[in-house]
Amino acid sequence: AQSVTQLDSQVPVFEEAPVELRCNYSSSVSVYLFWYVQYPNQGLQLLLKYLSGSTLVESINGFEAEFNKSQTSFHLRKPSVHISDTAEYFCAVSLNTGGFKTIFGAGTRLFVKA
Amino acid sequence: DTEVTQTPKHLVMGMTNKKSLKCEQHMGHRAMYWYKQKAKKPPELMFVYSYEKLSINESVPSRFSPECPNSSLLNLHLHALQPEDSALYLCASSPPDRGYGYTFGSGTRLTVV
């Protein structure tokens, strides 16, 4: 069975500071890895994903995540956050061998302070 | 069109009412999903339709009844709900390739009184 652990339920950070949101997963088979963001009163939006190839993936708004197979991690980072980055961030995995289930982590609330 | 549209955005219903949630996408995605999300929790999978056929039912109570009339539409029929069913109901779609990720709608905020 697959599982996803987001190690921090809340991460407060000052504007323009760097941030890392941690995600670890467990799976006996190969998986696809995703980060989704949810702004207040909205649905989830796909932020970035790792399928294969380069272990560093980037989004259009400055976030990046690095796949580390040995540590089974997929941490999300941004070198300088903005107030507008305040949101809930979900790490997720799905099997790349079949089925339609995606397992979501519990979420990390990023709160950017002025 | 790269959106998933959900209606209504808000719904208040009594425990004896019958109502329906609607979801529409025109991206040609052949997999569609219903998720339930409680406050400060991750989404929980309810149903998956693949090529208009019910593929996954996550042991959801029968008071929730999904329907997929065609490849663009997904409905969730509600009947005799309980107050604990109050939540944000999210629809999502994806191509059959699971590596693509989901496109989510903005959700319907349901309150059962």
Contacts between the chains, C-beta under 8 A, distances in Angstrom:
chain1	res1	chain2	res2	distance
A	32	B	98	6.3
A	32	B	99	4.9
A	32	B	101	8.0
A	34	B	101	5.5
A	36	B	102	7.8
A	36	B	104	7.9
A	41	B	106	7.9
A	41	B	109	7.8
A	42	B	106	5.4
A	42	B	107	7.4
A	43	B	4	7.6
A	43	B	6	7.9
A	43	B	90	5.4
A	43	B	92	7.8
A	43	B	104	3.6
A	43	B	105	5.2
A	43	B	106	4.8
A	43	B	107	5.1
A	44	B	43	6.9
A	44	B	90	7.2
A	44	B	92	7.8
A	44	B	102	7.3
A	44	B	104	4.5
A	45	B	104	6.9
A	46	B	101	4.3
A	46	B	102	6.7
A	46	B	103	7.3
A	49	B	99	7.2
A	49	B	101	5.3
A	51	B	99	4.6
A	90	B	42	5.7
A	90	B	43	7.9
A	94	B	98	5.0
A	94	B	99	8.0
A	95	B	98	7.0
A	96	B	98	6.6
A	96	B	99	6.3
A	99	B	98	7.6
A	100	B	31	6.0
A	100	B	33	7.5
A	100	B	48	4.6
A	100	B	50	6.5
A	100	B	55	5.9
A	100	B	56	6.0
A	100	B	98	6.9
A	101	B	45	6.4
A	101	B	48	7.8
A	101	B	56	7.0
A	102	B	45	7.5
A	102	B	98	7.8
A	102	B	102	7.0
A	104	B	42	3.8
A	104	B	43	5.9
A	105	B	42	6.5
A	106	B	41	7.4
A	106	B	42	5.8
A	107	B	40	7.5
A	107	B	41	7.4
A	107	B	42	5.5
A	109	B	40	8.0
